[in-house]
Amino acid sequence: MKYFPELIRILDYFHEPRIETVDREFRGRKESKELQLYDGIGKGLFQNDIAAAGTLYPQARPDAPKYSALKNRLKVRMLNSLFHLNLKRAGFSDAAQAFYIAHRRQFMVNMLIGLGARNAARRMAETTLDLANRFELTNIALEMTRILRQHASTQGQVKKFDHYNGELKKLEERYWEELRSVEYFERINMIFNRKAGGRSRYAREFEGYEAELRNLLKETSSYNFRLNYHRVYALATSSRHNEAIETSQTGLKFLESMPHLLQKERKGDFWFYQFLGYLGIQDYEGAQKAATQCALYYNVGSNNWFAFAEANFLLLMNTLQIREAHEFFTEVTTNVRYEAQSEIAREHWEVFRFYLIHALQTLPDFDPKLHPQKFNFALFERKVEEARKDKEGMNILIRLAHIIHLVESRKYDDADRAVEALDDYRRRHIQANKTPRTSLFMQLLRMMEKYSYSYKFCLANGKKTYERLKTEKFEIVDLDQEIQVLPYPWLWDRLLERMKANEELTAARYR
């Protein structure tokens, strides 16, 4: 009751009408055009304003006043609802619930102060500070401590002022460390998002970030600082796969030591780092275990899930689970958020489409009618011309796919030029010591050119290199420069089959 007079004074001043939200009553009004618009957008029935306006108000344009007013009412209703979410009932973690409640209270505290309800604001600031400290929400704790120090100042409370002033200085130092750690994590993330290839050149820079954060690390470091330190450490070792696996496992142990702060997607991140490490050393059993964990922790359609999806597709293809790869490819490329992914990410899936179709055609029960995947080779060949530098980390795959297509089409003169161009490209842009599998496969391609695509000579002279590809393990590999969609031995077998079939077709014509 103590703070009610302040709140009543504020509410009586405004005399707000009913606050509209997306609640049970709203969902029950089936005749409401607001609900029809809400459901239509949510279910994908309305892809744009033209479709929505024309359906809800026949022959209405998207800029019609009645449609604009409807859309505005729904927007206000949805924004109001953001202040009334029940994260606990929805199954969110304690940490996520605390994050939501603390930020909502932060807004309320500042509004109460602005509207003159200082006593109510002080009490809410105290409870919000307790919550922020318990769940290590440093930015919220910093704001609430500053407000409580200010209140002590206005009340002439010297002891309280000194107490909050001391706490504020500790929080400032902690927050500065957190900002530094998140800066380095975001810098690495930015490079990974901009450059899907050739990222190993940044290895020394990443290691410098890790070393600086390690020097700041201490027993009293906050959860957020240590979380970002482990993320930076795992990413800084990403080209040293066994080490990356170990650092990711250390990160998971850290998360599990703080169960009340745990969020599932952070566990997914460290499993994802392990997943990439296992792919790098071709430990497909370990990769499968990590992939299963990622699928548990990542929400389908989230940005993290799309990053995981690329690696999972590569796992399915490299273990020759072709049908499963086809189903997963379809799931990814038909996801409602697929078009929202970056242009580079969508180009990756178009490159994957070629290799998937190539693999599907080798299945004994392959039926083109059941797999109506289409591939625009004219567009793909233009991509080959654009692949001047290894900016996207996929240009080797594009050029290799081009060579496979030319051999299948019996365009051997063009294939010769494509092999030479690929060899020249690799010398200019790719570090051979970081791409040992591709280097070995390149030897087979040059052999194919050298022996004029003779099945007999390529089979005999390529046997030693082929066996190395099948049996040798390469632990230090740059996954960005050496993305293997299908196992190189498998691809060589297919090329040999095609060369043999081409020779038989030529012989039959001369009989």
HELIX and SHEET records of a PDB file:
HELIX    1   1 PHE A    4  PHE A   14  1                                  11    
HELIX    2   2 ARG A   24  GLY A   28  1                                   5    
HELIX    3   3 LYS A   33  GLY A   42  1                                  10    
HELIX    4   4 ASP A   49  LEU A   56  1                                   8    
HELIX    5   5 PRO A   65  SER A   81  1                                  17    
HELIX    6   6 LEU A   82  HIS A   84  5                                   3    
HELIX    7   7 ASP A   94  GLY A  114  1                                  21    
HELIX    8   8 ARG A  118  ARG A  134  1                                  17    
HELIX    9   9 THR A  138  GLN A  155  1                                  18    
HELIX   10  10 VAL A  158  ARG A  194  1                                  37    
HELIX   11  11 ARG A  199  TYR A  202  5                                   4    
HELIX   12  12 ALA A  203  LEU A  216  1                                  14    
HELIX   13  13 TYR A  223  ALA A  236  1                                  14    
HELIX   14  14 HIS A  241  GLU A  256  1                                  16    
HELIX   15  15 PRO A  259  LEU A  261  5                                   3    
HELIX   16  16 LYS A  264  GLY A  280  1                                  17    
HELIX   17  17 TYR A  284  TYR A  297  1                                  14    
HELIX   18  18 ASN A  303  ASN A  318  1                                  16    
HELIX   19  19 ILE A  322  THR A  333  1                                  12    
HELIX   20  20 TYR A  338  ALA A  340  5                                   3    
HELIX   21  21 GLU A  343  LEU A  360  1                                  18    
HELIX   22  22 PHE A  377  GLU A  386  1                                  10    
HELIX   23  23 ASN A  395  GLU A  408  1                                  14    
HELIX   24  24 TYR A  412  HIS A  429  1                                  18    
HELIX   25  25 ALA A  432  LYS A  434  5                                   3    
HELIX   26  26 PRO A  436  LYS A  450  1                                  15    
HELIX   27  27 TYR A  455  ASN A  461  1                                   7    
HELIX   28  28 LYS A  463  THR A  471  1                                   9    
HELIX   29  29 TYR A  488  ARG A  509  1                                  22    
END                                                                             
